[in-house]
Amino acid sequence: MKILFVSLGCDKNLVDSEEMLGTLRAKGFDFTDDEAQADAAVVNTCCFIMDAQKESIDHILALAERRTEGSLKALIVTGCMAQRYKDEILKEIPEVDAVIGTTEEAKIAEVLLEILEGGKPEGEGGRLLIGDENARTGTEAERVVTTGGYYSYLKIAEGCDKHCTYCVIPSIRGAYRSVPMEELVRQAESLAEKGVRELILVAQETTLYGTDLYGKKALPELLLKLSAIDGIEWIRLMYCYPEEITREIAEAMRDIPKVLHYIDMPVQHAADSILTRMGRRTDRRELTEKVAMLRELMPDICIRTTLITGFPGEKEEDHRELMEFVEEMRFDRLGVFTYSKEEGTPAAKMSPQVPARVKKKRQKELMLLQQRIAFDAAKDMEGRVVEAIVEGKIVGEDVYIGRTYKDAPGVDGVLFIETGRELLTGDLVRVQVTGSREYDLIGGIYYESAE
Protein backbone atom coordinates (compact mmCIF):
# COMPACT_ATOMS: atom_id res chain seq x y z
CA MET A 1 0.00 0.00 0.00
CA LYS A 2 1.37 3.40 -1.03
CA ILE A 3 0.67 6.51 1.00
CA LEU A 4 0.71 10.09 -0.29
CA PHE A 5 1.78 12.21 2.69
CA VAL A 6 1.34 16.00 2.47
CA SER A 7 3.12 18.02 5.17
CA LEU A 8 2.16 21.70 5.45
CA GLY A 9 3.18 24.55 7.72
CA CYS A 10 6.24 24.99 9.91
CA ASP A 11 9.32 22.88 10.56
CA LYS A 12 7.81 21.75 13.89
CA ASN A 13 4.93 20.27 11.90
CA LEU A 14 7.49 18.63 9.63
CA VAL A 15 8.96 16.78 12.62
CA ASP A 16 5.47 15.45 13.41
CA SER A 17 5.13 14.35 9.79
CA GLU A 18 8.47 12.54 9.89
CA GLU A 19 7.42 10.74 13.06
CA MET A 20 4.12 9.66 11.46
CA LEU A 21 6.01 8.49 8.37
CA GLY A 22 8.20 6.40 10.66
CA THR A 23 5.14 4.87 12.32
CA LEU A 24 3.60 4.03 8.96
CA ARG A 25 6.83 2.57 7.59
CA ALA A 26 7.16 0.35 10.66
CA LYS A 27 3.77 -1.13 9.76
CA GLY A 28 4.89 -1.92 6.22
CA PHE A 29 3.46 1.02 4.31
CA ASP A 30 5.31 2.52 1.36
CA PHE A 31 5.21 6.15 0.18
CA THR A 32 4.73 8.02 -3.07
CA ASP A 33 4.66 11.63 -4.26
CA ASP A 34 2.41 10.68 -7.18
CA GLU A 35 -1.32 11.08 -6.47
CA ALA A 36 -2.12 8.64 -9.27
CA GLN A 37 -0.14 5.88 -7.53
CA ALA A 38 -1.41 6.54 -3.99
CA ASP A 39 -3.77 4.10 -2.27
CA ALA A 40 -4.34 6.49 0.64
CA ALA A 41 -3.48 10.05 1.60
CA VAL A 42 -2.61 11.90 4.81
CA VAL A 43 -2.62 15.71 5.07
CA ASN A 44 -0.79 17.18 8.06
CA THR A 45 -2.35 20.64 8.25
CA CYS A 46 -1.46 24.11 9.49
CA CYS A 47 -3.82 26.88 10.64
CA PHE A 48 -1.48 29.48 12.13
CA ILE A 49 -2.73 32.22 9.79
CA MET A 50 -5.52 32.48 7.22
CA ASP A 51 -3.25 31.75 4.24
CA ALA A 52 -2.06 28.53 5.90
CA GLN A 53 -5.66 27.46 6.52
CA LYS A 54 -6.55 28.06 2.89
CA GLU A 55 -3.58 26.02 1.69
CA SER A 56 -4.59 23.14 3.97
CA ILE A 57 -8.23 23.24 2.82
CA ASP A 58 -7.23 23.34 -0.86
CA HIS A 59 -5.10 20.22 -0.45
CA ILE A 60 -7.85 18.37 1.43
CA LEU A 61 -10.52 19.26 -1.15
CA ALA A 62 -8.32 18.17 -4.06
CA LEU A 63 -7.73 14.80 -2.42
CA ALA A 64 -11.39 14.51 -1.42
CA GLU A 65 -12.25 14.46 -5.14
CA ARG A 66 -9.96 11.48 -5.63
CA ARG A 67 -11.55 9.80 -2.60
CA THR A 68 -14.99 10.25 -4.18
CA GLU A 69 -13.75 8.84 -7.47
CA GLY A 70 -12.47 5.79 -5.62
CA SER A 71 -8.81 6.13 -6.60
CA LEU A 72 -8.02 6.76 -2.92
CA LYS A 73 -9.15 4.18 -0.39
CA ALA A 74 -8.56 6.45 2.62
CA LEU A 75 -8.10 10.14 3.41
CA ILE A 76 -6.88 11.24 6.85
CA VAL A 77 -6.44 14.80 8.13
CA THR A 78 -4.03 15.53 11.01
CA GLY A 79 -2.22 18.48 12.56
CA CYS A 80 -3.19 21.90 13.84
CA MET A 81 -6.26 22.50 11.67
CA ALA A 82 -7.50 19.00 12.51
CA GLN A 83 -7.20 19.83 16.22
CA ARG A 84 -8.85 23.24 15.87
CA TYR A 85 -11.62 22.57 13.33
CA LYS A 86 -12.28 18.85 13.80
CA ASP A 87 -16.09 19.09 13.74
CA GLU A 88 -16.19 21.43 10.74
CA ILE A 89 -13.89 19.13 8.72
CA LEU A 90 -16.02 16.06 9.35
CA LYS A 91 -19.24 17.93 8.62
CA GLU A 92 -18.17 19.87 5.54
CA ILE A 93 -15.86 17.29 3.94
CA PRO A 94 -17.50 13.86 4.39
CA GLU A 95 -14.87 12.28 2.14
CA VAL A 96 -12.42 12.58 5.05
CA ASP A 97 -12.29 9.19 6.76
CA ALA A 98 -10.61 10.28 10.00
CA VAL A 99 -9.42 13.41 11.81
CA ILE A 100 -6.45 12.95 14.15
CA GLY A 101 -5.42 15.67 16.62
CA THR A 102 -1.95 16.88 17.52
CA THR A 103 -1.46 14.51 20.47
CA GLU A 104 -2.90 11.37 18.84
CA GLU A 105 -0.65 11.22 15.78
CA ALA A 106 1.14 8.08 17.03
CA LYS A 107 -2.09 6.22 16.21
CA ILE A 108 -1.91 7.09 12.50
CA ALA A 109 -1.03 3.54 11.36
CA GLU A 110 -3.73 1.76 13.36
CA VAL A 111 -6.38 4.23 12.19
CA LEU A 112 -5.33 3.82 8.57
CA LEU A 113 -5.35 0.03 8.86
CA GLU A 114 -8.83 0.14 10.37
CA ILE A 115 -10.11 2.23 7.46
CA LEU A 116 -8.48 0.04 4.83
CA GLU A 117 -9.73 -3.20 6.41
CA GLY A 118 -13.26 -2.18 7.22
CA GLY A 119 -14.13 0.86 5.21
CA LYS A 120 -14.92 4.25 6.71
CA PRO A 121 -15.11 3.99 10.54
CA GLU A 122 -18.25 5.35 12.11
CA GLY A 123 -18.68 7.31 15.34
CA GLU A 124 -16.29 9.26 17.52
CA GLY A 125 -13.98 6.31 18.10
CA GLY A 126 -13.29 5.82 14.42
CA ARG A 127 -13.55 9.11 12.58
CA LEU A 128 -12.35 11.44 15.31
CA LEU A 129 -9.27 11.03 17.50
CA ILE A 130 -8.73 14.24 19.45
CA GLY A 131 -6.88 13.89 22.75
CA ASP A 132 -5.84 16.28 25.50
CA GLU A 133 -3.77 19.03 23.88
CA ASN A 134 -1.47 18.94 26.92
CA ALA A 135 -0.63 15.24 26.58
CA ARG A 136 2.90 14.08 25.90
CA THR A 137 3.57 13.32 22.26
CA GLY A 138 6.09 11.23 20.36
CA THR A 139 6.48 7.75 18.95
CA GLU A 140 8.74 4.74 19.36
CA ALA A 141 9.30 4.43 15.61
CA GLU A 142 12.37 5.89 13.90
CA ARG A 143 11.67 9.12 12.06
CA VAL A 144 11.84 9.21 8.28
CA VAL A 145 14.13 12.18 7.58
CA THR A 146 12.77 14.15 4.61
CA THR A 147 15.20 17.08 4.55
CA GLY A 148 17.89 15.50 2.40
CA GLY A 149 19.78 13.63 5.08
CA TYR A 150 22.53 16.07 6.06
CA TYR A 151 20.40 18.38 8.24
CA SER A 152 17.39 17.73 10.41
CA TYR A 153 15.11 19.50 12.83
CA LEU A 154 15.05 18.44 16.49
CA LYS A 155 11.85 19.49 18.25
CA ILE A 156 12.84 20.04 21.87
CA ALA A 157 9.46 21.09 23.28
CA GLU A 158 5.76 21.21 22.47
CA GLY A 159 3.13 23.85 23.24
CA CYS A 160 3.44 27.42 24.51
CA ASP A 161 2.57 29.39 27.66
CA LYS A 162 2.97 32.91 26.27
CA HIS A 163 -0.60 33.53 25.01
CA CYS A 164 0.23 36.40 22.68
CA THR A 165 -3.07 38.06 21.78
CA TYR A 166 -2.84 37.23 18.04
CA CYS A 167 -1.85 33.58 18.36
CA VAL A 168 -3.95 30.38 18.44
CA ILE A 169 -1.08 27.98 19.16
CA PRO A 170 -1.60 27.56 22.95
CA SER A 171 -5.24 26.57 22.40
CA ILE A 172 -4.20 23.99 19.79
CA ARG A 173 -0.85 22.72 21.03
CA GLY A 174 -1.39 23.14 24.77
CA ALA A 175 0.97 24.23 27.53
CA TYR A 176 4.75 24.21 27.23
CA ARG A 177 6.15 20.68 27.54
CA SER A 178 9.87 19.97 27.20
CA VAL A 179 11.05 16.69 25.73
CA PRO A 180 13.29 14.89 28.28
CA MET A 181 16.97 15.50 27.61
CA GLU A 182 17.86 11.82 27.36
CA GLU A 183 15.22 11.35 24.67
CA LEU A 184 16.56 14.29 22.66
CA VAL A 185 20.11 12.92 22.89
CA ARG A 186 18.84 9.52 21.70
CA GLN A 187 17.07 11.13 18.75
CA ALA A 188 20.12 13.21 17.86
CA GLU A 189 22.41 10.17 18.01
CA SER A 190 20.05 8.30 15.70
CA LEU A 191 20.00 11.24 13.28
CA ALA A 192 23.80 11.44 13.33
CA GLU A 193 24.00 7.73 12.47
CA LYS A 194 21.83 8.50 9.41
CA GLY A 195 24.33 11.12 8.24
CA VAL A 196 22.84 14.30 9.73
CA ARG A 197 25.54 16.91 10.32
CA GLU A 198 23.42 19.96 11.16
CA LEU A 199 20.83 19.88 13.96
CA ILE A 200 18.29 22.69 13.97
CA LEU A 201 16.62 23.05 17.37
CA VAL A 202 12.97 24.08 17.15
CA ALA A 203 9.96 24.53 19.42
CA GLN A 204 7.32 27.20 19.85
CA GLU A 205 10.01 28.66 22.10
CA THR A 206 13.41 27.01 22.53
CA THR A 207 14.79 29.32 25.22
CA LEU A 208 12.42 28.01 27.93
CA TYR A 209 13.61 24.43 27.43
CA GLY A 210 13.68 22.44 30.65
CA THR A 211 11.82 24.86 32.92
CA ASP A 212 8.89 22.46 33.32
CA LEU A 213 11.01 19.31 33.77
CA TYR A 214 14.10 20.52 35.59
CA GLY A 215 12.99 23.76 37.23
CA LYS A 216 15.51 25.81 35.28
CA LYS A 217 16.44 26.84 31.76
CA ALA A 218 18.38 23.77 30.66
CA LEU A 219 19.19 24.83 27.09
CA PRO A 220 22.92 25.37 27.81
CA GLU A 221 23.20 21.84 29.24
CA LEU A 222 21.29 20.39 26.29
CA LEU A 223 23.57 22.20 23.81
CA LEU A 224 26.62 20.75 25.57
CA LYS A 225 25.25 17.18 25.41
CA LEU A 226 24.25 17.48 21.75
CA SER A 227 27.63 18.90 20.82
CA ALA A 228 29.33 15.78 22.22
CA ILE A 229 27.63 13.55 19.61
CA ASP A 230 30.01 12.31 16.91
CA GLY A 231 28.92 13.36 13.42
CA ILE A 232 27.01 16.46 14.50
CA GLU A 233 29.03 19.48 13.35
CA TRP A 234 26.54 22.37 13.40
CA ILE A 235 23.80 23.17 15.94
CA ARG A 236 21.42 25.99 15.04
CA LEU A 237 18.94 27.72 17.37
CA MET A 238 15.52 28.86 16.17
CA TYR A 239 12.56 30.60 17.86
CA CYS A 240 14.25 32.18 20.89
CA TYR A 241 11.94 34.69 22.55
CA PRO A 242 13.99 37.80 23.41
CA GLU A 243 12.83 38.10 27.02
CA GLU A 244 14.06 34.57 27.74
CA ILE A 245 17.54 34.90 26.18
CA THR A 246 19.84 35.01 29.19
CA ARG A 247 23.52 35.81 29.29
CA GLU A 248 24.12 32.16 30.23
CA ILE A 249 22.44 30.99 27.01
CA ALA A 250 24.42 33.51 24.95
CA GLU A 251 27.68 32.45 26.62
CA ALA A 252 26.89 28.80 25.84
CA MET A 253 26.42 29.77 22.19
CA ARG A 254 29.75 31.58 22.27
CA ASP A 255 31.71 28.88 24.10
CA ILE A 256 30.44 25.61 22.55
CA PRO A 257 32.24 25.34 19.19
CA LYS A 258 29.52 23.38 17.35
CA VAL A 259 26.79 25.91 18.23
CA LEU A 260 26.48 28.37 15.37
CA HIS A 261 26.55 32.09 16.04
CA TYR A 262 23.04 32.34 14.64
CA ILE A 263 19.81 33.00 16.45
CA ASP A 264 16.20 33.34 15.35
CA MET A 265 14.69 35.89 17.75
CA PRO A 266 11.13 36.98 16.85
CA VAL A 267 10.53 40.52 18.14
CA GLN A 268 7.24 41.21 16.22
CA HIS A 269 7.29 44.99 16.82
CA ALA A 270 9.19 47.83 18.48
CA ALA A 271 6.52 50.35 19.53
CA ASP A 272 5.81 49.75 23.21
CA SER A 273 2.07 50.40 22.83
CA ILE A 274 1.77 47.72 20.13
CA LEU A 275 3.96 45.25 22.02
CA THR A 276 1.62 45.65 25.00
CA ARG A 277 -1.47 45.07 22.85
CA MET A 278 0.20 42.00 21.38
CA GLY A 279 0.74 40.56 24.85
CA ARG A 280 4.50 40.50 24.29
CA ARG A 281 6.72 40.63 27.34
CA THR A 282 9.39 43.02 26.13
CA ASP A 283 9.65 46.70 25.28
CA ARG A 284 11.90 48.52 22.82
CA ARG A 285 14.54 49.25 25.45
CA GLU A 286 14.89 45.61 26.41
CA LEU A 287 14.97 44.50 22.77
CA THR A 288 17.78 46.96 22.07
CA GLU A 289 19.70 45.77 25.13
CA LYS A 290 19.27 42.10 24.17
CA VAL A 291 20.66 42.69 20.67
CA ALA A 292 23.58 44.63 22.16
CA MET A 293 24.34 41.80 24.60
CA LEU A 294 24.36 39.18 21.85
CA ARG A 295 26.63 41.29 19.64
CA GLU A 296 28.95 42.05 22.55
CA LEU A 297 29.47 38.36 23.30
CA MET A 298 29.49 37.27 19.63
CA PRO A 299 30.46 40.13 17.31
CA ASP A 300 29.89 37.86 14.29
CA ILE A 301 26.41 36.71 15.35
CA CYS A 302 23.69 36.52 12.72
CA ILE A 303 20.33 37.65 14.12
CA ARG A 304 17.14 36.68 12.28
CA THR A 305 13.82 38.17 13.35
CA THR A 306 10.19 38.49 12.30
CA LEU A 307 7.79 41.41 12.47
CA ILE A 308 4.01 41.79 12.30
CA THR A 309 2.71 44.90 10.59
CA GLY A 310 -0.83 46.23 10.64
CA PHE A 311 -1.68 44.93 14.12
CA PRO A 312 -5.01 46.34 15.44
CA GLY A 313 -4.49 49.88 16.64
CA GLU A 314 -1.16 50.35 14.86
CA LYS A 315 -0.88 54.03 13.94
CA GLU A 316 1.39 55.59 11.36
CA GLU A 317 3.71 56.79 14.14
CA ASP A 318 3.99 53.20 15.44
CA HIS A 319 4.97 52.08 11.97
CA ARG A 320 7.54 54.87 11.70
CA GLU A 321 9.00 53.82 15.06
CA LEU A 322 9.29 50.26 13.79
CA MET A 323 11.06 51.50 10.65
CA GLU A 324 13.51 53.47 12.81
CA PHE A 325 14.12 50.40 14.97
CA VAL A 326 14.90 48.21 11.95
CA GLU A 327 17.29 50.87 10.62
CA GLU A 328 18.99 51.09 14.01
CA MET A 329 19.27 47.36 14.69
CA ARG A 330 20.28 46.32 11.16
CA PHE A 331 19.16 42.74 11.57
CA ASP A 332 20.97 40.25 9.36
CA ARG A 333 17.75 38.45 8.38
CA LEU A 334 14.18 39.71 8.68
CA GLY A 335 10.73 38.59 7.62
CA VAL A 336 7.57 40.72 7.75
CA PHE A 337 4.04 39.32 8.03
CA THR A 338 0.84 41.31 7.76
CA TYR A 339 -1.42 40.79 10.76
CA SER A 340 -3.90 37.95 10.26
CA LYS A 341 -7.19 38.19 12.17
CA GLU A 342 -7.60 34.77 13.79
CA GLU A 343 -10.91 33.57 15.17
CA GLY A 344 -10.95 33.12 18.94
CA THR A 345 -7.97 35.36 19.71
CA PRO A 346 -8.19 38.55 21.80
CA ALA A 347 -6.65 40.57 18.95
CA ALA A 348 -9.52 39.65 16.64
CA LYS A 349 -11.85 41.68 18.86
CA MET A 350 -9.56 44.70 19.11
CA SER A 351 -10.24 47.93 17.28
CA PRO A 352 -9.52 49.63 15.11
CA GLN A 353 -8.52 46.88 12.67
CA VAL A 354 -6.02 48.18 10.11
CA PRO A 355 -7.21 48.06 6.46
CA ALA A 356 -5.57 45.39 4.29
CA ARG A 357 -4.13 47.96 1.84
CA VAL A 358 -2.43 49.80 4.72
CA LYS A 359 -1.00 46.55 6.09
CA LYS A 360 0.40 45.67 2.68
CA LYS A 361 1.86 49.17 2.19
CA ARG A 362 3.62 49.04 5.56
CA GLN A 363 4.91 45.53 4.87
CA LYS A 364 6.39 46.67 1.56
CA GLU A 365 8.10 49.66 3.18
CA LEU A 366 9.68 47.47 5.84
CA MET A 367 10.85 44.89 3.32
CA LEU A 368 12.37 47.53 1.04
CA LEU A 369 14.27 48.94 4.02
CA GLN A 370 15.49 45.49 5.03
CA GLN A 371 16.41 44.68 1.43
CA ARG A 372 18.85 47.59 1.39
CA ILE A 373 20.32 46.51 4.74
CA ALA A 374 20.64 42.88 3.62
CA PHE A 375 22.19 43.74 0.24
CA ASP A 376 24.77 45.97 1.96
CA ALA A 377 25.57 43.17 4.43
CA ALA A 378 26.03 40.69 1.58
CA LYS A 379 28.47 43.05 -0.16
CA ASP A 380 30.40 43.41 3.11
CA MET A 381 31.04 39.64 3.07
CA GLU A 382 33.20 39.91 -0.07
CA GLY A 383 36.75 38.73 0.58
CA ARG A 384 35.88 36.81 3.74
CA VAL A 385 36.56 33.10 4.19
CA VAL A 386 33.58 31.18 5.57
CA GLU A 387 32.68 27.59 6.29
CA ALA A 388 29.77 26.30 4.24
CA ILE A 389 27.72 23.12 4.10
CA VAL A 390 27.06 21.78 0.60
CA GLU A 391 23.41 21.33 -0.41
CA GLY A 392 23.72 20.20 -4.02
CA LYS A 393 25.03 20.94 -7.50
CA ILE A 394 23.58 22.97 -10.36
CA VAL A 395 23.10 20.55 -13.25
CA GLY A 396 25.51 21.11 -16.11
CA GLU A 397 27.65 23.67 -14.27
CA ASP A 398 30.69 23.60 -11.99
CA VAL A 399 28.64 25.37 -9.35
CA TYR A 400 27.44 23.98 -6.03
CA ILE A 401 24.81 25.44 -3.70
CA GLY A 402 25.78 25.78 -0.07
CA ARG A 403 24.83 27.57 3.11
CA THR A 404 26.95 29.46 5.64
CA TYR A 405 26.27 29.60 9.37
CA LYS A 406 24.19 32.69 8.58
CA ASP A 407 21.74 30.75 6.44
CA ALA A 408 19.02 28.52 7.85
CA PRO A 409 17.51 26.21 5.20
CA GLY A 410 14.37 27.40 3.48
CA VAL A 411 14.28 30.91 4.97
CA ASP A 412 17.66 32.52 4.31
CA GLY A 413 19.99 32.95 1.35
CA VAL A 414 22.51 30.56 -0.20
CA LEU A 415 26.15 30.56 -1.25
CA PHE A 416 27.00 29.64 -4.85
CA ILE A 417 30.34 27.79 -4.82
CA GLU A 418 32.21 27.83 -8.12
CA THR A 419 34.67 24.92 -8.31
CA GLY A 420 35.78 22.10 -10.59
CA ARG A 421 36.39 19.94 -7.52
CA GLU A 422 33.85 17.21 -6.77
CA LEU A 423 31.84 17.92 -3.63
CA LEU A 424 29.22 15.81 -1.90
CA THR A 425 26.01 16.92 -0.28
CA GLY A 426 26.69 17.50 3.40
CA ASP A 427 30.38 18.31 2.95
CA LEU A 428 31.74 21.16 5.04
CA VAL A 429 34.12 23.30 2.98
CA ARG A 430 35.94 26.61 3.36
CA VAL A 431 34.88 29.17 0.79
CA GLN A 432 36.23 32.61 -0.04
CA VAL A 433 33.41 34.99 -0.89
CA THR A 434 34.06 36.79 -4.16
CA GLY A 435 30.77 38.57 -4.74
CA SER A 436 27.07 38.79 -3.98
CA ARG A 437 23.79 38.62 -5.86
CA GLU A 438 21.09 40.36 -3.84
CA TYR A 439 20.59 38.14 -0.75
CA ASP A 440 22.94 35.38 -1.97
CA LEU A 441 26.74 35.07 -1.97
CA ILE A 442 29.17 33.81 -4.62
CA GLY A 443 32.55 32.26 -3.86
CA GLY A 444 35.16 29.61 -4.56
CA ILE A 445 36.92 26.93 -2.56
CA TYR A 446 39.56 28.52 -0.33
CA TYR A 447 43.01 26.97 -0.52
CA GLU A 448 45.43 28.08 2.18
CA SER A 449 48.92 29.05 1.08
CA ALA A 450 51.77 26.66 1.79
CA GLU A 451 53.47 29.21 4.03
SVG drawing of the C-alpha trace seen along z (x, -y; Angstrom):
<svg xmlns="http://www.w3.org/2000/svg" viewBox="-22 -59 78 65">
<polyline fill="none" stroke="black" stroke-width="0.4" points="0.0,0.0 1.4,-3.4 0.7,-6.5 0.7,-10.1 1.8,-12.2 1.3,-16.0 3.1,-18.0 2.2,-21.7 3.2,-24.5 6.2,-25.0 9.3,-22.9 7.8,-21.8 4.9,-20.3 7.5,-18.6 9.0,-16.8 5.5,-15.4 5.1,-14.4 8.5,-12.5 7.4,-10.7 4.1,-9.7 6.0,-8.5 8.2,-6.4 5.1,-4.9 3.6,-4.0 6.8,-2.6 7.2,-0.3 3.8,1.1 4.9,1.9 3.5,-1.0 5.3,-2.5 5.2,-6.1 4.7,-8.0 4.7,-11.6 2.4,-10.7 -1.3,-11.1 -2.1,-8.6 -0.1,-5.9 -1.4,-6.5 -3.8,-4.1 -4.3,-6.5 -3.5,-10.1 -2.6,-11.9 -2.6,-15.7 -0.8,-17.2 -2.4,-20.6 -1.5,-24.1 -3.8,-26.9 -1.5,-29.5 -2.7,-32.2 -5.5,-32.5 -3.2,-31.7 -2.1,-28.5 -5.7,-27.5 -6.6,-28.1 -3.6,-26.0 -4.6,-23.1 -8.2,-23.2 -7.2,-23.3 -5.1,-20.2 -7.8,-18.4 -10.5,-19.3 -8.3,-18.2 -7.7,-14.8 -11.4,-14.5 -12.2,-14.5 -10.0,-11.5 -11.6,-9.8 -15.0,-10.3 -13.7,-8.8 -12.5,-5.8 -8.8,-6.1 -8.0,-6.8 -9.2,-4.2 -8.6,-6.4 -8.1,-10.1 -6.9,-11.2 -6.4,-14.8 -4.0,-15.5 -2.2,-18.5 -3.2,-21.9 -6.3,-22.5 -7.5,-19.0 -7.2,-19.8 -8.8,-23.2 -11.6,-22.6 -12.3,-18.8 -16.1,-19.1 -16.2,-21.4 -13.9,-19.1 -16.0,-16.1 -19.2,-17.9 -18.2,-19.9 -15.9,-17.3 -17.5,-13.9 -14.9,-12.3 -12.4,-12.6 -12.3,-9.2 -10.6,-10.3 -9.4,-13.4 -6.4,-13.0 -5.4,-15.7 -2.0,-16.9 -1.5,-14.5 -2.9,-11.4 -0.7,-11.2 1.1,-8.1 -2.1,-6.2 -1.9,-7.1 -1.0,-3.5 -3.7,-1.8 -6.4,-4.2 -5.3,-3.8 -5.4,0.0 -8.8,-0.1 -10.1,-2.2 -8.5,0.0 -9.7,3.2 -13.3,2.2 -14.1,-0.9 -14.9,-4.2 -15.1,-4.0 -18.2,-5.4 -18.7,-7.3 -16.3,-9.3 -14.0,-6.3 -13.3,-5.8 -13.5,-9.1 -12.4,-11.4 -9.3,-11.0 -8.7,-14.2 -6.9,-13.9 -5.8,-16.3 -3.8,-19.0 -1.5,-18.9 -0.6,-15.2 2.9,-14.1 3.6,-13.3 6.1,-11.2 6.5,-7.8 8.7,-4.7 9.3,-4.4 12.4,-5.9 11.7,-9.1 11.8,-9.2 14.1,-12.2 12.8,-14.1 15.2,-17.1 17.9,-15.5 19.8,-13.6 22.5,-16.1 20.4,-18.4 17.4,-17.7 15.1,-19.5 15.1,-18.4 11.8,-19.5 12.8,-20.0 9.5,-21.1 5.8,-21.2 3.1,-23.9 3.4,-27.4 2.6,-29.4 3.0,-32.9 -0.6,-33.5 0.2,-36.4 -3.1,-38.1 -2.8,-37.2 -1.9,-33.6 -4.0,-30.4 -1.1,-28.0 -1.6,-27.6 -5.2,-26.6 -4.2,-24.0 -0.8,-22.7 -1.4,-23.1 1.0,-24.2 4.7,-24.2 6.2,-20.7 9.9,-20.0 11.0,-16.7 13.3,-14.9 17.0,-15.5 17.9,-11.8 15.2,-11.3 16.6,-14.3 20.1,-12.9 18.8,-9.5 17.1,-11.1 20.1,-13.2 22.4,-10.2 20.1,-8.3 20.0,-11.2 23.8,-11.4 24.0,-7.7 21.8,-8.5 24.3,-11.1 22.8,-14.3 25.5,-16.9 23.4,-20.0 20.8,-19.9 18.3,-22.7 16.6,-23.0 13.0,-24.1 10.0,-24.5 7.3,-27.2 10.0,-28.7 13.4,-27.0 14.8,-29.3 12.4,-28.0 13.6,-24.4 13.7,-22.4 11.8,-24.9 8.9,-22.5 11.0,-19.3 14.1,-20.5 13.0,-23.8 15.5,-25.8 16.4,-26.8 18.4,-23.8 19.2,-24.8 22.9,-25.4 23.2,-21.8 21.3,-20.4 23.6,-22.2 26.6,-20.8 25.2,-17.2 24.2,-17.5 27.6,-18.9 29.3,-15.8 27.6,-13.6 30.0,-12.3 28.9,-13.4 27.0,-16.5 29.0,-19.5 26.5,-22.4 23.8,-23.2 21.4,-26.0 18.9,-27.7 15.5,-28.9 12.6,-30.6 14.3,-32.2 11.9,-34.7 14.0,-37.8 12.8,-38.1 14.1,-34.6 17.5,-34.9 19.8,-35.0 23.5,-35.8 24.1,-32.2 22.4,-31.0 24.4,-33.5 27.7,-32.4 26.9,-28.8 26.4,-29.8 29.8,-31.6 31.7,-28.9 30.4,-25.6 32.2,-25.3 29.5,-23.4 26.8,-25.9 26.5,-28.4 26.6,-32.1 23.0,-32.3 19.8,-33.0 16.2,-33.3 14.7,-35.9 11.1,-37.0 10.5,-40.5 7.2,-41.2 7.3,-45.0 9.2,-47.8 6.5,-50.3 5.8,-49.7 2.1,-50.4 1.8,-47.7 4.0,-45.2 1.6,-45.7 -1.5,-45.1 0.2,-42.0 0.7,-40.6 4.5,-40.5 6.7,-40.6 9.4,-43.0 9.7,-46.7 11.9,-48.5 14.5,-49.3 14.9,-45.6 15.0,-44.5 17.8,-47.0 19.7,-45.8 19.3,-42.1 20.7,-42.7 23.6,-44.6 24.3,-41.8 24.4,-39.2 26.6,-41.3 28.9,-42.1 29.5,-38.4 29.5,-37.3 30.5,-40.1 29.9,-37.9 26.4,-36.7 23.7,-36.5 20.3,-37.6 17.1,-36.7 13.8,-38.2 10.2,-38.5 7.8,-41.4 4.0,-41.8 2.7,-44.9 -0.8,-46.2 -1.7,-44.9 -5.0,-46.3 -4.5,-49.9 -1.2,-50.3 -0.9,-54.0 1.4,-55.6 3.7,-56.8 4.0,-53.2 5.0,-52.1 7.5,-54.9 9.0,-53.8 9.3,-50.3 11.1,-51.5 13.5,-53.5 14.1,-50.4 14.9,-48.2 17.3,-50.9 19.0,-51.1 19.3,-47.4 20.3,-46.3 19.2,-42.7 21.0,-40.2 17.8,-38.5 14.2,-39.7 10.7,-38.6 7.6,-40.7 4.0,-39.3 0.8,-41.3 -1.4,-40.8 -3.9,-38.0 -7.2,-38.2 -7.6,-34.8 -10.9,-33.6 -10.9,-33.1 -8.0,-35.4 -8.2,-38.6 -6.6,-40.6 -9.5,-39.6 -11.9,-41.7 -9.6,-44.7 -10.2,-47.9 -9.5,-49.6 -8.5,-46.9 -6.0,-48.2 -7.2,-48.1 -5.6,-45.4 -4.1,-48.0 -2.4,-49.8 -1.0,-46.5 0.4,-45.7 1.9,-49.2 3.6,-49.0 4.9,-45.5 6.4,-46.7 8.1,-49.7 9.7,-47.5 10.9,-44.9 12.4,-47.5 14.3,-48.9 15.5,-45.5 16.4,-44.7 18.9,-47.6 20.3,-46.5 20.6,-42.9 22.2,-43.7 24.8,-46.0 25.6,-43.2 26.0,-40.7 28.5,-43.1 30.4,-43.4 31.0,-39.6 33.2,-39.9 36.8,-38.7 35.9,-36.8 36.6,-33.1 33.6,-31.2 32.7,-27.6 29.8,-26.3 27.7,-23.1 27.1,-21.8 23.4,-21.3 23.7,-20.2 25.0,-20.9 23.6,-23.0 23.1,-20.6 25.5,-21.1 27.7,-23.7 30.7,-23.6 28.6,-25.4 27.4,-24.0 24.8,-25.4 25.8,-25.8 24.8,-27.6 27.0,-29.5 26.3,-29.6 24.2,-32.7 21.7,-30.7 19.0,-28.5 17.5,-26.2 14.4,-27.4 14.3,-30.9 17.7,-32.5 20.0,-33.0 22.5,-30.6 26.1,-30.6 27.0,-29.6 30.3,-27.8 32.2,-27.8 34.7,-24.9 35.8,-22.1 36.4,-19.9 33.9,-17.2 31.8,-17.9 29.2,-15.8 26.0,-16.9 26.7,-17.5 30.4,-18.3 31.7,-21.2 34.1,-23.3 35.9,-26.6 34.9,-29.2 36.2,-32.6 33.4,-35.0 34.1,-36.8 30.8,-38.6 27.1,-38.8 23.8,-38.6 21.1,-40.4 20.6,-38.1 22.9,-35.4 26.7,-35.1 29.2,-33.8 32.5,-32.3 35.2,-29.6 36.9,-26.9 39.6,-28.5 43.0,-27.0 45.4,-28.1 48.9,-29.1 51.8,-26.7 53.5,-29.2"/>
</svg>
